[in-house]
């Protein structure tokens, strides 16, 4: 037969086990909610990224005429700024403020015919000898 002290110890261990099971269940619920929230934020971030890409394609479409470097820096569309701010805020987990933004010139968009002809001329002037 069990003594009174052993019964008290078993009851205390059962209570502690029950508390631990409740904590584990609670933590599992929290983890599941966090995973759902992360999935939701990932979808939102993917949608924002898609919108940014679409907007940047519209803004940075190559112009038919040659432009100077200063004229090539276009102001950023306010909708794009809102999307960028929302994406960064979602990523960092806190609200951010964009102070300034500008579209940078892509090296592939710069096609100055004089520069291009100069490069062709320099490359063509190199005479490479093949030694046998």
C-alpha positions as MATLAB code, in Angstrom:
seq = 'XXXXXXXXXXXXXXXXXXXXXXXXXXXXXXXXXXXXXXXXXXXXXXXXXXXXXXXXXXXXXXXXXXXXXXXXXXXXXXXXXXXXXXXXXXXXXXXXXXXXXXXXXXXXXXXXXXXXXXXXXXXXXXXXXXXX';
ca = [
       0.000    0.000    0.000;
       1.017    3.523   -0.674;
       1.761    5.806    2.175;
       0.102    9.175    2.543;
       3.315   10.931    1.514;
       3.597    8.864   -1.687;
      -0.029    9.686   -2.571;
       0.677   13.403   -2.106;
       3.791   13.144   -4.287;
       1.889   11.289   -7.032;
      -0.942   13.852   -6.924;
       1.573   16.732   -7.121;
       3.352   15.077  -10.035;
       0.020   14.563  -11.819;
      -0.902   18.215  -11.288;
       2.508   19.326  -12.580;
       2.142   17.030  -15.607;
      -1.314   18.474  -16.288;
       0.052   22.054  -16.092;
       2.881   21.152  -18.463;
       0.426   19.581  -20.916;
      -1.666   22.757  -20.816;
       1.433   24.888  -21.450;
       2.461   22.696  -24.379;
      -1.037   22.936  -25.865;
      -1.029   26.704  -25.392;
       2.403   27.023  -27.012;
       1.279   24.829  -29.914;
      -1.707   27.149  -30.435;
       0.577   30.190  -30.381;
       2.958   28.601  -32.888;
       0.072   27.729  -35.192;
      -1.273   31.300  -35.024;
       2.201   32.695  -35.719;
       2.603   30.381  -38.709;
      -0.763   31.513  -40.059;
       0.208   35.162  -39.565;
       3.547   34.595  -41.314;
       1.792   32.892  -44.227;
      -0.619   35.816  -44.478;
       2.229   38.350  -44.388;
       4.209   36.351  -46.954;
       1.236   36.435  -49.317;
       0.846   40.161  -48.732;
       4.564   40.731  -49.330;
       4.434   38.678  -52.536;
       1.475   40.740  -53.750;
       3.263   43.990  -52.869;
       6.402   42.806  -54.643;
       4.356   41.955  -57.716;
       2.784   45.419  -57.682;
       6.185   47.068  -57.261;
       7.572   45.117  -60.193;
       4.603   46.090  -62.368;
       4.899   49.736  -61.354;
       8.650   49.817  -61.893;
       8.230   48.318  -65.363;
       5.827   51.109  -66.236;
       8.103   53.797  -64.812;
      11.416   52.514  -66.155;
      10.241   51.573  -69.640;
      13.023   52.673  -71.987;
      12.331   55.944  -73.730;
      12.497   56.124  -77.516;
      14.615   59.276  -77.531;
      18.001   59.765  -75.879;
      17.813   61.545  -72.526;
      20.376   63.304  -70.417;
      21.377   61.767  -67.081;
      19.579   64.472  -65.091;
      16.392   64.093  -67.101;
      16.584   60.319  -66.720;
      16.089   60.471  -62.945;
      12.321   60.381  -62.656;
      10.436   60.964  -59.437;
       9.024   57.798  -57.925;
       5.306   57.251  -58.292;
       3.571   57.889  -54.898;
       1.745   54.552  -55.194;
       5.099   52.785  -55.432;
       6.312   54.634  -52.328;
       3.252   53.462  -50.392;
       3.804   49.881  -51.540;
       7.504   49.993  -50.658;
       6.750   51.472  -47.220;
       4.107   48.800  -46.548;
       6.437   45.996  -47.634;
       9.312   47.237  -45.490;
       6.984   47.832  -42.533;
       5.627   44.289  -42.854;
       9.143   42.911  -43.048;
      10.539   44.878  -40.105;
       7.398   44.656  -37.998;
       7.270   48.379  -37.317;
       6.020   51.418  -39.188;
       8.628   53.190  -41.294;
       8.712   56.513  -43.108;
      10.363   56.981  -46.489;
      12.142   60.321  -46.561;
      13.263   60.271  -50.173;
      13.398   57.918  -53.113;
      14.436   58.135  -56.714;
      14.679   55.755  -59.612;
      18.257   54.874  -60.441;
      19.442   54.629  -63.966;
      20.067   51.133  -65.239;
      23.296   50.681  -67.211;
      21.279   48.843  -69.862;
      19.059   51.861  -70.421;
      21.974   54.165  -71.228;
      22.710   53.854  -74.917;
      24.578   56.904  -76.103;
      25.359   56.352  -79.800;
      28.631   58.328  -79.611;
      29.891   56.286  -76.660;
      28.837   53.054  -78.302;
      30.651   53.961  -81.533;
      33.748   54.902  -79.537;
      33.788   51.529  -77.804;
      33.365   49.727  -81.132;
      36.214   51.724  -82.630;
      38.581   50.999  -79.710;
      37.761   47.302  -79.683;
      38.210   47.057  -83.454;
      41.625   48.753  -83.258;
      43.121   45.907  -81.245;
      44.964   43.523  -83.501;
      45.290   40.137  -81.900;
      47.980   37.881  -83.278;
      47.559   34.167  -83.122;
      50.885   32.449  -82.552;
      51.327   28.923  -83.677;
];
